[in-house]
Amino acid sequence: MTKTSRQRRWPGWARRGLMENVAIALILIGVFMLVQPFSITLYGWSFITVLVGVVMFTVVSKFPE
């Protein structure tokens, strides 16, 4: 199987560039939730949000470009 045929079968929404950006956005949102002084609920969910972003980034970095 050639590289181009493998890329053609990979869904467009699951490309590495887009999904890496989503993962980075999740990490940034989680950090913002961690440092904001307004809501204890956001603070409580911040670690899980950052963790999901980091795991997603790790998995997505294995996707084809």
Rosetta blueprint (number, residue, H / E / L):
1 M L
2 T L
3 K H
4 T H
5 S H
6 R H
7 Q H
8 R H
9 R H
10 W L
11 P L
12 G H
13 W H
14 A H
15 R L
16 R H
17 G H
18 L H
19 M H
20 E H
21 N H
22 V H
23 A H
24 I H
25 A H
26 L H
27 I H
28 L H
29 I H
30 G H
31 V H
32 F H
33 M H
34 L H
35 V H
36 Q L
37 P L
38 F L
39 S L
40 I H
41 T H
42 L H
43 Y H
44 G H
45 W H
46 S H
47 F H
48 I H
49 T H
50 V H
51 L H
52 V H
53 G H
54 V H
55 V H
56 M H
57 F H
58 T H
59 V H
60 V H
61 S L
62 K L
63 F L
64 P L
65 E L
